[in-house]
């Protein structure tokens, strides 16, 4: 009796595993991602309380994700490193030369074959059986937000890393759903390359982006890929940097070339995101707050006019902090978040075409730029930097 029950349980688990693999292979529904994130958090806490050895675990929702080991001929560094500010190429306009992304309805087909053999046993497979008439079901979803690939280069990623990146990426995409609405969204291809060790990462950065400044991650518009330095002692920083770069990827796929204040503002905003269940908490960036408290703020209109070359001058760190504060202020609620929405909608209509971003923000915020600057500075002086729910 026990043997029969064991076989029944085994068969049920096998069927559930196959069904989950088929359903989640290309989908990006929030519920499976949220379930995965919750389960991996619970698994992590259980793992800390036990001495059990877990050989390997691949998160069940990996979409098109895979782990690749690339050889760069540079041994990974073993020393503890401090992650520096993010850097991005001045050739942002090259994103406009990329081929257009797919519509969210272009999900392709995903066929599953079901048949019963001569012994009465039911089979499920994604390959057509030979000499059998099978029932065919198309398991493809009606919508797909993004496909993602996480490549591990010279590093072993934590068990729950992919799940956290998937959940965070989905939440960023949900924000873009608010910005643009259902019909204007496009699929985004998210490719992250996690490079282990400061020496290995810097060697790659210098080859991919010669004469660039030290950074913890960067985005290449030419390849539409993001590269992140990974330190096993600072996994949280790698996740934050990954969220930052994912934001750039999604922004570029929908708006093309964007001014630094918007693309970096959104990326810095999402960097401190903590996905939870089907939502997320956005935390204040206290490093930026400390810098702003001891710095003199630029005039808003002047800041909005800064191009990428000016962005990376000696005021680079402050530029990131100011962009974060402006976006954090706008995204906290009405009327700011609707002003961002209006700017994004206009930019989408002018994809890779001449467009006055400053004028769009001026018209979108009640009272124009003068009122926005007054409200933003008052918010900063009050110092009420509370976490935001999204």
PyMOL commands that set and color helices and strands:
alter all, ss='L'
color gray80, all
select helices_A, chain A and resi 2-24+30-49+92-97+161-180+198-208+232-255+260-271+286-293+300-304+308-311+316-330+336-349+357-364+368-382
alter helices_A, ss='H'
color red, helices_A
select strands_A, chain A and resi 111-116+122-125+135-138+146-153+188-196+217-220+225-230+273-276+279-282+388-389
alter strands_A, ss='S'
color yellow, strands_A
deselect
rebuild
show_as cartoon
